[in-house]
Amino acid sequence: MQNQKSPYDSKIWLKSYDEHVKPNLEYPKESLGKLFDNAMAKFPERPACFFMEREIPFKELRDYIHRFATFLQKNGLKKGDRVAINLPNCPQYLVAHFATLLVGGVASGCSPLLSPTEITYQINDSEAKFFVTLDAVYAKVLIKVLAKTPNLKCIITTNVSDYMGLSKVKVILGKLIGKIPKGKVTPYEGKMVIDFLDVMKTSIDFQEVGIDINKDLSLLQYTGGTTGLPKGTELTHANIISNMVQALTWLDALEAKEGEFNLSAFPLFHLAGLFMGMATLYASGGQILIANPRDTDHIIKEMMDKNPRLMVNVPTLFLSIKNNPKIKDVSKSTFDNLEVYISGAAPFPAEAIHDFEDSMFAKNKLLELYGMTETSPVLTMNPYYGKKKVGTVGIPMPDTEIRLVDVETGEQVELGKPGEIICKGPQVTRGYYNKPEANEKTIIDGWLHTGDVGVMDEDGFITIVDRTKDMLIVSGFKVYSVHVEDVLTKHPDIELVAIIGLKDPDRPGSEIVKAVVQLKEGIEPNESVKETLKKYASEHLSKYENPRVWAFREELPLTLVGKILKRALREEEIKND
């Protein structure tokens, strides 16, 4: 590990950097709240975001943020207090997030897809005092679990249509036919429940808060793990600032030009989407908010109307856009204006990349990257101008150290040999909130162990060759089989269960969750039992965690020490493929 002549210590990847990227960068010393506020004030008339036929300039967004920040302070938020944001991509998410940072709060993204059990866990584990959510989620989910969230003091509800530019007739029709979710918000004793629009009536009078960017948290972002429940990843202001500067420097985009917009359908509650939103605002650029990533008709329309410079998505969505017949309506000038397609969160097979680039007039424009919540999130990226190696996730960011080590011995592996990716850098988390055992296993001698296995070539490019075996990728979301198994085995009919991933033929790089179940003695594997298990899963797991395929065995294969032998199940699937 201490060999100074190793290719990792000599950073062989530096020779592959674009000319404009330096190995070491300068980073701002101000807090995120100040940096974002300054970026909005710099170009007040520029569009900050577009959402369903509405354009919001920076001066308007800044006003909303200041009102929300004042509301938080007036209702007891102190530096370090958590604000959980449980919304799809919409202007309200941006307002709540940036306002939280402005007054020293800690933002915590929370998926609206979570089950009541999972939402309760995240609220309590994060010790959130404020919760921002949709009226539909409040009425259908949250109100049922409020008695179990003693730390939660205030719930702010909104309807996704509140900041749309659609006519009242379209909004009413959308709610009637179910395209716009809605729910009745009723009071709850002992907690403040207030509408977002009422929060916006707050007179601006917030107080600045002193922030130590190296110590104070900006985000408590939840991520799964190979064991147990999701963990809150602690990310300081300095973590996010450094990664924004690294990524924007890499993309030669530290300051957006007039009329430059970015489009991402990554959810803002996912760090990839949130990071794109933060980096875009930091550069005083505009962003196109996509509430429903499955609506590729809408995405294509926004492409044609707004001519984005950059698009960030998971591979499956890029392929869905490519395969939509309406893509033929997009003009050559729109494609020419799109300088880069950034892909992450799941593997993008090389053949599919070539097909995508050929179909979308995007030769050498698709740029794969690699990272995780624990790295704020970007760790490596293919060069922006220089040679991209299709099938790799590129080379390490500036100021970032990476080694590939033997999983068993911890010794560095030779170039071309597979090893676990471990890393250091200003963007790397200091650890998980209140999870000392997980920290001991993940951060060793100052190095973050990613659990991913890669190979580095002679130019420093990394290819991911394996993932932690118990982790699946479903449409860009990480699904941890041990967590799903832990939930399902609580059902009284299940003796043992193994979760494995199947290749999704309709979505390259994505998987289908399969549950292989051994029922308790006396329980027959009939359709009634299967439906009961499916109902139980839908109530206790996120939509993307729910098994789509169910199989039943009299006995599951076990190792000599009694562990389920998943390798045997995977091998069976390969044989039957």
C-alpha positions in Angstrom: 0.0 0.0 0.0 3.0 2.3 0.6 4.8 1.8 -2.7 5.5 5.3 -3.9 6.3 4.0 -7.4 2.9 2.5 -7.9 0.8 3.9 -10.9 -1.8 5.0 -8.4 0.6 7.0 -6.3 2.1 8.6 -9.4 -1.4 9.4 -10.7 -0.9 8.0 -14.2 -4.3 9.4 -15.2 -3.0 12.9 -15.2 -1.6 12.5 -18.7 -5.1 11.9 -19.9 -6.5 15.2 -18.6 -7.8 17.9 -21.0 -5.4 20.8 -21.2 -7.8 23.2 -19.3 -8.0 20.8 -16.3 -5.3 21.2 -13.6 -4.4 18.4 -11.2 -5.1 20.7 -8.2 -7.8 23.3 -8.0 -8.7 26.3 -5.9 -12.0 26.1 -4.0 -14.3 28.9 -2.6 -14.3 29.4 1.1 -17.8 30.6 1.5 -20.8 28.4 2.5 -23.1 26.8 -0.1 -25.9 29.1 0.9 -23.8 32.2 0.2 -22.4 30.9 -3.1 -25.9 30.0 -4.4 -27.3 33.3 -3.3 -24.5 35.2 -5.0 -25.0 33.1 -8.2 -28.7 34.1 -8.3 -28.1 37.7 -7.6 -25.5 37.9 -10.4 -28.0 37.5 -13.3 -31.4 38.3 -11.8 -33.3 38.3 -15.1 -31.9 35.0 -16.4 -34.2 31.9 -16.3 -33.3 29.8 -13.2 -35.7 27.0 -14.1 -38.4 25.9 -16.4 -41.3 23.8 -15.3 -44.4 22.7 -17.3 -44.7 25.9 -19.4 -43.5 28.2 -16.6 -40.3 30.1 -16.6 -38.9 31.3 -13.2 -36.1 33.9 -13.4 -33.3 34.0 -10.7 -34.8 37.1 -9.0 -38.1 35.3 -8.5 -36.5 32.0 -7.3 -34.3 34.0 -5.0 -37.3 35.7 -3.5 -39.0 32.4 -2.8 -35.9 31.0 -1.3 -35.5 34.0 1.1 -39.2 33.7 2.2 -38.8 30.0 2.9 -35.5 30.6 4.7 -37.2 33.2 6.9 -40.1 30.8 7.6 -37.7 28.1 8.7 -35.9 30.4 11.1 -39.0 31.9 12.5 -40.3 28.5 13.3 -37.3 27.3 15.2 -34.8 26.0 12.7 -31.2 26.2 14.2 -27.9 25.5 12.4 -27.6 21.8 11.9 -31.4 21.0 12.0 -32.6 18.6 9.4 -35.2 19.4 6.7 -36.4 16.3 4.8 -37.6 17.1 1.3 -40.0 14.6 -0.1 -40.9 15.9 -3.5 -40.6 15.1 -7.2 -38.6 17.5 -9.5 -40.4 20.9 -9.2 -39.5 24.5 -8.3 -40.7 23.8 -4.7 -37.9 21.3 -4.3 -35.3 23.9 -5.3 -36.8 26.5 -3.0 -36.9 24.2 0.1 -33.4 22.9 -0.6 -31.5 26.2 -1.2 -33.4 27.9 1.7 -32.4 25.2 4.1 -28.7 25.7 3.2 -29.0 29.5 3.3 -29.9 29.4 7.0 -27.5 26.6 8.1 -29.9 23.7 8.0 -29.1 20.3 6.7 -31.2 19.1 3.7 -32.1 15.4 3.4 -33.7 14.2 0.2 -36.5 11.7 0.7 -38.1 9.8 -2.2 -41.9 10.1 -2.6 -41.7 6.4 -3.6 -40.8 5.2 -0.1 -43.2 3.1 1.8 -44.6 4.4 5.1 -42.2 2.2 7.0 -39.2 3.6 5.1 -40.4 7.2 5.4 -40.8 6.8 9.2 -37.3 5.3 9.5 -35.7 8.2 7.5 -37.5 10.9 9.4 -36.5 9.4 12.8 -33.0 8.4 11.8 -32.2 11.9 10.5 -34.0 13.6 13.4 -35.8 15.8 10.8 -37.8 18.7 12.3 -39.3 19.9 9.0 -40.8 17.8 6.3 -41.7 19.1 2.8 -44.1 16.9 0.8 -46.9 16.6 -1.7 -50.5 16.9 -0.5 -51.1 13.4 -1.9 -48.2 11.9 0.1 -49.4 13.6 3.2 -53.0 12.4 2.8 -52.1 8.8 1.8 -49.0 8.0 3.7 -47.6 10.6 6.1 -50.6 11.2 8.2 -50.7 7.5 9.1 -47.2 7.6 10.6 -47.0 11.0 12.2 -47.6 9.5 15.6 -44.3 7.6 15.2 -42.2 10.7 14.4 -41.9 12.6 17.6 -39.0 14.9 16.5 -41.0 16.2 13.5 -42.4 19.6 14.3 -43.6 21.1 10.9 -45.0 19.6 7.7 -45.1 21.9 4.6 -47.4 20.5 1.9 -47.7 21.5 -1.8 -49.3 20.3 -5.0 -47.0 19.7 -7.9 -49.2 22.1 -10.0 -48.7 25.1 -7.7 -45.7 26.4 -9.8 -46.7 25.1 -13.2 -47.4 27.4 -16.1 -50.4 25.4 -17.2 -53.9 27.0 -17.4 -56.3 26.4 -14.5 -58.4 24.3 -16.9 -55.5 22.0 -17.6 -54.6 21.7 -14.0 -58.2 20.9 -13.0 -58.4 18.4 -15.8 -55.0 16.9 -14.8 -56.2 16.4 -11.2 -59.5 14.9 -12.4 -57.9 12.2 -14.6 -55.1 11.5 -12.1 -52.2 12.9 -14.1 -51.6 15.5 -11.3 -51.7 13.7 -7.9 -53.7 15.4 -5.2 -54.7 14.8 -1.6 -56.7 16.5 1.1 -54.6 18.0 3.8 -56.0 18.0 7.3 -54.5 19.3 10.6 -52.6 17.1 13.0 -52.6 17.8 16.7 -49.2 18.7 18.0 -47.6 19.5 14.7 -47.7 22.5 12.4 -49.2 21.7 9.0 -49.0 24.5 6.5 -49.4 25.0 2.7 -46.3 26.0 0.7 -48.1 28.9 -0.8 -48.9 30.2 2.7 -45.2 29.9 3.5 -44.5 32.2 0.6 -46.5 35.0 2.3 -43.7 35.2 4.9 -42.0 38.6 5.0 -38.2 38.3 4.3 -36.2 38.7 7.5 -33.8 35.8 7.9 -30.5 36.1 9.7 -27.1 35.0 8.4 -25.6 32.0 10.1 -21.9 31.3 10.5 -20.8 28.2 8.7 -17.6 26.2 9.0 -17.5 24.7 5.6 -15.2 21.9 6.6 -17.2 20.8 9.6 -20.8 21.8 9.1 -23.1 19.5 7.2 -25.0 20.6 4.1 -26.6 17.3 3.3 -27.6 14.1 5.1 -28.2 12.0 2.0 -29.6 8.5 2.5 -28.0 5.6 0.7 -28.4 1.8 1.1 -25.8 -0.6 2.0 -25.0 -4.3 1.6 -26.5 -4.9 5.1 -29.2 -3.3 7.1 -31.2 -0.2 6.7 -30.3 2.9 4.6 -27.5 5.1 6.0 -27.4 8.9 6.2 -24.3 10.0 4.4 -22.8 13.1 5.9 -21.7 15.7 3.3 -20.2 18.9 4.4 -20.4 22.2 2.6 -16.8 21.7 1.5 -17.6 18.2 0.1 -20.2 19.6 -2.2 -18.3 22.8 -3.1 -15.2 20.9 -4.1 -17.1 18.4 -6.2 -19.0 21.1 -8.0 -15.8 22.9 -8.9 -14.2 19.7 -9.9 -17.1 18.7 -12.3 -17.7 22.2 -13.7 -14.0 22.7 -14.3 -13.9 19.3 -16.1 -16.9 20.3 -18.3 -15.4 23.8 -19.0 -18.6 25.2 -17.5 -17.7 27.2 -14.4 -19.9 30.1 -15.6 -22.9 29.4 -17.8 -23.4 31.7 -20.9 -26.7 33.5 -21.5 -29.3 31.0 -22.9 -27.4 27.9 -21.7 -29.7 25.3 -20.1 -29.3 21.9 -18.7 -31.8 19.1 -18.6 -31.9 16.1 -16.2 -34.6 13.7 -15.4 -32.7 12.3 -12.4 -34.9 12.9 -9.3 -33.7 15.7 -7.1 -34.0 13.4 -4.1 -31.3 11.3 -5.7 -27.8 13.0 -5.3 -27.1 12.7 -9.0 -30.1 14.9 -9.8 -29.6 17.2 -6.9 -25.9 17.7 -7.7 -26.8 18.6 -11.3 -29.3 21.1 -10.0 -26.8 22.6 -7.6 -23.9 22.8 -10.1 -26.2 24.4 -12.7 -27.3 27.1 -10.2 -23.7 27.6 -9.0 -22.7 28.4 -12.6 -25.8 30.8 -12.9 -27.3 28.5 -15.5 -30.9 27.5 -16.1 -32.3 24.0 -15.6 -35.3 22.2 -17.1 -37.2 20.3 -14.4 -38.7 17.0 -15.4 -41.3 15.8 -12.9 -42.0 12.5 -14.6 -38.9 10.8 -16.2 -41.1 8.2 -17.9 -42.8 10.9 -20.0 -40.3 10.9 -22.8 -42.8 12.8 -25.1 -42.4 15.8 -22.7 -38.7 15.5 -22.5 -38.4 15.6 -26.2 -40.7 18.6 -26.4 -38.5 20.4 -23.9 -35.4 19.5 -25.9 -37.0 21.1 -29.0 -38.3 24.2 -27.1 -35.3 24.9 -24.9 -32.2 23.6 -26.8 -30.3 22.4 -23.7 -26.5 22.3 -23.8 -26.2 19.3 -21.5 -28.4 16.3 -20.6 -27.8 14.0 -17.6 -29.7 10.7 -17.3 -29.5 7.0 -16.6 -28.7 4.8 -19.6 -32.2 3.4 -19.7 -33.8 6.8 -20.1 -31.4 7.9 -22.8 -32.3 4.7 -24.7 -36.1 5.4 -24.1 -35.7 8.9 -25.6 -33.8 7.4 -28.6 -36.5 4.8 -29.2 -39.4 7.3 -29.0 -40.7 8.0 -32.5 -41.0 11.7 -31.7 -37.2 12.0 -31.6 -37.4 12.3 -35.4 -39.1 15.7 -34.9 -36.0 17.1 -33.2 -34.1 19.4 -35.5 -30.4 19.1 -36.4 -29.7 22.4 -34.7 -31.1 21.1 -31.4 -28.8 18.1 -31.6 -25.9 20.3 -32.6 -26.5 22.5 -29.5 -26.4 19.5 -27.2 -22.7 19.4 -26.4 -22.7 16.5 -24.0 -24.8 13.6 -22.7 -23.7 12.6 -19.2 -24.6 9.0 -18.1 -24.3 7.6 -14.7 -25.9 5.5 -11.8 -25.9 2.3 -14.0 -23.8 0.6 -16.6 -24.2 1.7 -20.2 -23.1 -1.2 -22.5 -20.6 -0.2 -25.1 -22.8 -1.4 -28.0 -25.8 0.6 -26.7 -23.6 3.7 -26.4 -22.5 3.4 -30.1 -26.1 2.9 -31.2 -27.2 5.9 -29.1 -24.5 8.2 -30.5 -25.3 7.1 -34.1 -29.0 7.7 -33.7 -28.8 11.0 -31.8 -26.1 12.8 -33.9 -23.9 12.5 -30.8 -20.6 11.1 -31.9 -18.2 11.3 -29.0 -20.7 13.3 -27.0 -21.8 10.6 -24.5 -19.7 10.9 -21.4 -19.8 8.2 -18.7 -18.9 8.9 -15.1 -18.7 7.0 -11.8 -19.4 8.0 -8.3 -21.7 7.5 -5.3 -23.5 9.4 -2.6 -20.4 9.0 -0.5 -18.3 11.0 -3.0 -20.7 13.9 -3.4 -21.2 12.1 -6.0 -18.6 12.4 -8.8 -15.3 10.4 -8.5 -14.3 9.7 -12.2 -15.3 11.0 -15.6 -14.3 10.6 -19.2 -12.6 13.6 -20.6 -14.8 16.4 -22.0 -12.7 17.4 -25.0 -10.1 14.6 -25.2 -10.3 10.9 -26.0 -13.2 9.1 -24.4 -12.9 5.3 -23.8 -16.3 3.8 -24.4 -17.1 1.2 -21.8 -15.0 2.9 -19.1 -16.1 5.4 -16.4 -13.1 7.6 -17.2 -10.3 8.9 -14.9 -10.2 10.4 -11.4 -11.2 14.0 -10.8 -8.6 16.6 -9.8 -7.3 16.4 -6.2 -8.7 12.8 -6.1 -6.6 9.7 -5.2 -7.7 6.3 -6.3 -6.2 2.9 -5.7 -7.4 -0.6 -6.8 -6.7 -3.1 -4.1 -7.1 -6.8 -3.5 -10.3 -7.4 -1.6 -8.8 -10.0 0.7 -5.3 -8.5 1.4 -5.7 -4.8 0.8 -2.6 -4.8 -1.4 -2.5 -2.7 -4.5 -3.2 -4.7 -7.7 -1.3 -4.3 -10.9 -2.7 -2.3 -13.8 -5.1 -4.5 -15.8 -6.0 -6.6 -12.8 -9.4 -6.3 -11.0 -9.4 -4.8 -7.5 -11.7 -2.9 -5.2 -11.8 0.8 -5.8 -10.8 2.9 -2.8 -10.5 6.6 -2.8 -9.6 9.9 -1.0 -10.4 13.4 -1.9 -12.1 16.7 -0.8 -15.4 15.4 -2.1 -15.3 12.1 0.0 -17.7 11.9 3.0 -16.4 11.8 6.5 -18.8 8.9 7.3 -22.4 7.9 8.0 -24.6 9.5 10.6 -24.7 7.5 13.9 -23.3 4.4 12.2 -19.9 3.7 13.8 -19.8 0.0 12.7 -20.5 0.9 9.1 -17.8 3.7 9.2 -15.2 1.2 10.5 -15.9 -1.1 7.6 -16.2 1.6 4.9 -13.5 4.1 5.8 -10.2 2.4 6.6 -7.0 4.4 7.2 -8.7 7.4 5.6 -9.6 5.5 2.4 -13.2 5.1 1.4 -13.9 1.5 0.3 -16.5 1.7 -2.5 -17.4 -2.1 -2.7 -17.0 -1.8 -6.5 -14.5 -3.8 -8.4 -12.7 -2.2 -11.3 -9.7 -2.4 -13.6 -7.4 0.5 -14.5 -5.6 0.6 -17.8 -2.2 2.2 -18.6 -3.9 5.6 -19.3 -5.7 5.6 -15.9 -9.1 4.8 -17.3 -11.3 2.6 -15.1 -13.7 -0.1 -16.1 -16.2 -1.3 -13.6 -16.2 -5.1 -13.8 -18.3 -6.0 -10.8 -20.5 -4.6 -8.1 -21.1 -5.6 -4.5 -22.8 -8.8 -5.3 -25.9 -8.1 -3.2 -26.6 -4.8 -4.9 -28.9 -4.5 -7.9 -29.4 -1.6 -10.3 -33.1 -1.0 -11.2 -33.6 2.0 -13.5 -30.7 3.8 -12.0 -31.8 3.1 -8.4 -29.6 0.9 -6.1 -31.5 -2.0 -4.6 -29.8 -3.8 -1.8 -31.0 -7.4 -1.7 -30.2 -7.9 2.0 -32.6 -5.0 2.9 -35.3 -6.4 0.7 -34.8 -9.9 2.2 -34.9 -8.5 5.7 -38.3 -6.9 5.0 -39.8 -9.9 3.3 -38.6 -12.5 5.9 -40.8 -10.6 8.4 -43.8 -12.0 6.6 -45.2 -15.0 8.7 -45.4 -17.3 5.6 -41.7 -16.9 4.6 -39.0 -19.2 5.9 -36.2 -18.0 3.7 -35.9 -15.7 0.7 -33.1 -14.8 -1.7 -33.2 -11.7 -3.9 -31.2 -11.8 -7.1 -31.2 -9.6 -10.2 -32.2 -10.6 -13.7 -31.2 -8.8 -16.9 -34.0 -6.5 -18.0 -34.3 -7.2 -21.8 -36.1 -3.8 -22.3 -33.6 -1.7 -20.4 -29.9 -2.4 -21.0 -27.9 -1.9 -17.8 -31.0 -2.3 -15.6 -32.1 -5.3 -13.7 -35.4 -7.0 -12.6 -35.8 -7.9 -9.0 -36.5 -11.6 -8.5 -37.5 -13.2 -5.2 -36.8 -16.9 -4.7 -38.9 -17.9 -1.7 -38.9 -20.9 0.7 -42.2 -20.9 2.5 -42.8 -22.2 6.0 -43.9 -25.7 6.4 -47.5 -26.2 5.7 -47.8 -23.2 3.4 -48.6 -24.0 -0.2 -47.2 -21.8 -3.0 -50.5 -21.0 -4.6 -51.7 -17.8 -6.3 -53.4 -16.6 -3.1 -50.2 -16.8 -1.1 -48.3 -15.1 -4.0 -50.7 -12.2 -4.1 -50.5 -11.8 -0.3 -46.7 -11.6 -0.5 -46.9 -9.1 -3.3 -49.3 -6.9 -1.4 -47.0 -7.1 1.7 -44.0 -6.1 -0.4 -45.8 -3.1 -1.9 -46.7 -1.9 1.6 -43.2 -2.2 3.0 -40.8 -1.6 0.1 -40.2 1.1 -2.5 -41.6 0.6 -5.9 -38.3 -0.1 -7.4 -37.4 -2.6 -4.7 -40.5 -4.7 -5.2 -39.9 -8.1 -6.8 -41.3 -8.3 -10.3 -40.6 -12.1 -10.5 -41.5 -14.6 -7.8 -40.4 -18.2 -7.6 -40.9 -20.8 -4.9 -38.6 -23.6 -3.8 -39.1 -26.4 -1.3 -35.5 -25.6 -0.1 -33.1 -22.9 -1.0 -29.4 -23.9 -1.7 -27.2 -23.2 1.3 -23.5 -23.0 2.0 -21.8 -25.3 4.6 -22.3 -22.7 7.2 -26.0 -22.2 6.4 -25.9 -19.1 4.3 -28.1 -18.9 1.2 -26.0 -19.8 -1.9 -27.0 -17.0 -4.2 -24.3 -17.9 -6.7 -26.1 -21.1 -7.4 -29.3 -19.2 -8.1 -27.5 -16.8 -10.4 -25.8 -19.6 -12.3 -29.2 -21.3 -12.8 -30.5 -18.1 -14.4 -27.5 -17.9 -16.7 -28.1 -21.5 -17.8 -31.8 -20.8 -18.4 -31.2 -17.5 -20.3 
